[in-house]
Every structure is written in C-alpha cells, then in structure tokens.
Amino acid sequence: MWRMRTLSLRILVTTVAAAVATGAAATPAGAAALPSRATWLADVQAVTDQAAAYLDTRLPATGIKAAIVLDIDNTALQSRYKPYDATPSVLALARQARADGASVFFITARPEIIEAATELNLSIVGYQWTDLYTRPTFDFSDNQTLKTKARTDIEKRGYTIVANVGNSATDLGGGHAERTFKLPDYDGQLD
C-alpha cells in the first residue's frame, strides 16, 4: 500500500511540475533555441562554483542566523530540461550551506495550491530546507515584489540572507541578500 501511495504521489508531482514547467518554458517567438542540457548544466556549474567559493568565505557565520535563498524552477529543479530532478550543482550548494550551519529557504512564484506537491518533489530529489514560500492564493503582485516580501519576512524571523540564487532578475531584485548569484536564463527563455 505504501509503495502505491508513493507512486501516486510521484505521478501527482510529475503532472503538476510538468504543467508548471511547460508554462514557464515556452520559447518566445523568434528566440534562439535553448542550449543542450549539458551546456546549461555547465553554465549553472560556473555560477554555483562562484557561490560555493563565496560560502566558503562566509560560512560558518558567528553571531548571525545565516540563510541562503533558492528559486525553484530552472534553479533548484531542472524544470525545462529534466523537470523533476534536482539541478546537481544547486543541490550541492544547498548541502554545503546546511553543512556550514545556514538555513535553506525556497522562494517561488508557484501557487500555494501545489505547495505540497512541490515539497514532495524537492524532498524526493534530496533537498532539505527550513521553509518554502509560494504565491498565496489571490496574490497578484509581480514576481519581484512577491519574492522581495518573502526575503523581508525571512529577515524579520532573525535570519541574515548571505546568498540568493535564481535564474531570473525577479528572483534577485529588491535587495535583502548580501550576495546574489544569477544562473543563466538565455534571454528570458527560462524565466
């Protein structure tokens, strides 16, 4: 029975994530084709290497409750290329941060109605986190405003966000992080 429930939940996560990823991954008319998955992973690795080097100098941090913030689609998860899998170098970065005493937060524009499926997907692929911020029902604010509010809330909880990682300017804009690390989005094709 347990295996059947796990399989059913995995199918639900797969279906929901595919719907989210398909909507987010449409290529704009006239845009260049996306690079291969291998190229994307290498491009992401280049940025996460910089983030990891920064965390090596910043963590462990004494006197603060350190945190990192991660976006989900095309950041923590390979939404466009392999939708239900972790992005390996981002997962490694999250694990590094946790090992050095930082809390990991996810901030996404995914609607709260799929929060449980999102949590299940993140857990299955190996992430551990302190909290997940999704878009509340009937919140129609733009993504940058939504994500800035979430980072502000994390700070109000006593955390210092030492790093914020995402693939879109809206993931990173608005402040409330010591450093930001922008993953490739190929002219907005992975927003």
C-alpha positions in Angstrom: 0.0 0.0 0.0 2.8 2.4 0.9 4.5 1.8 -2.5 1.2 2.5 -4.2 0.8 5.8 -2.4 4.4 6.8 -3.1 3.9 6.0 -6.8 0.6 8.0 -6.8 2.3 11.0 -5.2 5.2 10.8 -7.6 2.7 10.8 -10.5 1.0 13.8 -9.0 4.3 15.7 -8.6 5.2 14.8 -12.1 1.9 16.0 -13.5 1.9 19.3 -11.6 5.6 20.0 -12.2 5.1 19.3 -16.0 2.3 21.8 -16.1 4.3 24.4 -14.3 7.4 23.8 -16.3 5.6 23.8 -19.6 4.0 27.2 -18.9 7.4 28.6 -17.8 9.4 27.1 -20.5 7.7 28.3 -23.7 10.3 29.7 -26.1 9.5 33.3 -27.2 8.8 33.6 -31.0 12.0 34.3 -32.9 14.2 33.4 -29.9 17.3 31.3 -30.4 17.0 27.6 -29.4 17.9 26.7 -25.9 21.4 25.2 -25.5 21.6 21.5 -24.7 21.1 20.3 -21.1 24.8 19.6 -20.8 25.6 23.2 -21.8 23.0 24.5 -19.4 24.4 22.4 -16.5 27.9 23.6 -17.3 26.7 27.2 -17.3 24.9 26.7 -14.0 28.0 25.0 -12.5 30.1 28.0 -13.4 27.8 30.2 -11.3 27.4 27.8 -8.4 31.1 27.4 -8.2 31.3 31.1 -7.5 28.6 30.8 -5.0 30.3 27.9 -3.3 33.6 29.8 -3.1 31.7 32.7 -1.5 30.0 30.5 1.0 33.4 29.0 1.9 34.5 32.5 3.0 31.2 33.5 4.6 30.2 30.3 6.5 30.1 29.2 9.2 29.0 32.6 10.4 29.2 33.5 14.0 26.7 35.9 15.6 24.0 35.6 12.9 21.4 33.1 11.8 22.7 32.6 8.3 20.4 31.6 5.4 20.5 31.1 1.7 17.6 31.5 -0.6 17.0 29.4 -3.7 14.5 29.8 -6.5 12.9 26.5 -7.7 12.1 26.4 -11.4 15.3 26.3 -13.6 17.3 26.8 -10.4 16.8 24.1 -7.7 15.0 21.9 -10.2 15.7 21.3 -13.9 12.3 22.5 -14.9 13.0 22.9 -18.6 15.4 20.1 -19.2 14.6 17.3 -16.7 11.6 18.8 -14.7 11.5 16.6 -11.7 15.2 16.3 -11.0 17.5 18.4 -8.8 20.0 20.7 -10.5 23.1 18.9 -9.2 25.3 21.9 -8.5 22.5 23.8 -6.8 21.7 20.8 -4.6 25.4 20.6 -3.7 25.3 24.3 -2.8 22.3 23.8 -0.6 24.0 20.9 1.1 27.2 22.9 1.6 25.2 25.8 3.2 23.4 23.4 5.6 26.6 21.7 6.5 28.1 25.1 7.4 25.1 26.0 9.6 23.0 28.0 7.2 19.3 27.5 6.8 17.9 27.0 3.3 14.8 28.7 2.1 12.9 28.3 -1.2 11.1 31.2 -2.7 8.9 30.6 -5.7 6.1 32.1 -7.7 4.5 28.6 -7.9 0.9 28.9 -6.4 0.4 27.6 -2.9 -2.2 25.2 -4.2 0.7 23.0 -5.4 2.9 23.6 -2.4 2.5 20.0 -1.1 3.5 18.6 -4.5 6.4 21.0 -4.7 7.6 20.0 -1.2 7.3 16.3 -2.1 9.3 16.8 -5.3 12.1 18.8 -3.5 12.3 16.1 -0.8 12.4 13.2 -3.3 15.4 14.7 -5.1 17.3 15.3 -1.9 16.7 18.8 -0.7 16.4 19.7 3.0 15.1 23.2 3.9 13.8 25.4 6.6 10.8 26.9 4.8 9.2 27.2 1.4 7.5 30.4 0.3 4.9 30.1 -2.5 2.5 32.5 -4.1 -0.6 32.9 -1.8 -4.0 32.5 -3.3 -5.3 35.8 -4.7 -1.8 37.4 -4.5 -1.4 39.1 -7.9 1.7 41.0 -7.2 4.6 40.8 -9.7 7.2 38.1 -9.0 9.9 40.5 -7.8 7.5 42.1 -5.3 6.4 38.6 -4.1 9.9 37.4 -3.7 11.2 40.6 -2.0 8.4 40.3 0.5 9.4 36.7 1.3 13.0 37.7 1.8 11.9 40.5 4.1 9.9 38.0 6.1 12.9 35.7 6.4 14.9 38.7 7.8 12.1 39.5 10.2 12.5 36.0 11.5 16.0 36.9 12.5 18.0 35.5 9.6 20.7 37.1 7.5 20.4 36.1 3.9 24.0 35.6 2.9 23.3 34.4 -0.7 20.3 34.4 -3.0 20.4 32.2 -6.1 18.0 32.3 -9.0 17.8 32.4 -12.8 15.7 35.5 -13.2 16.2 39.1 -12.4 12.9 38.9 -10.5 14.4 36.2 -8.2 17.2 38.5 -7.2 16.0 42.1 -7.4 14.7 44.1 -4.5 17.6 43.6 -2.1 17.6 41.7 1.2 20.6 39.5 0.5 24.3 40.1 0.9 25.1 38.5 -2.4 23.1 37.4 -5.4 24.1 34.7 -8.0 22.3 34.7 -11.3 22.0 31.4 -13.2 21.6 31.5 -17.0 18.2 32.2 -18.4 19.2 32.6 -22.1 17.5 35.9 -22.7 14.4 35.1 -20.6 13.7 31.7 -22.1 14.0 30.0 -18.7 12.1 32.6 -16.6 
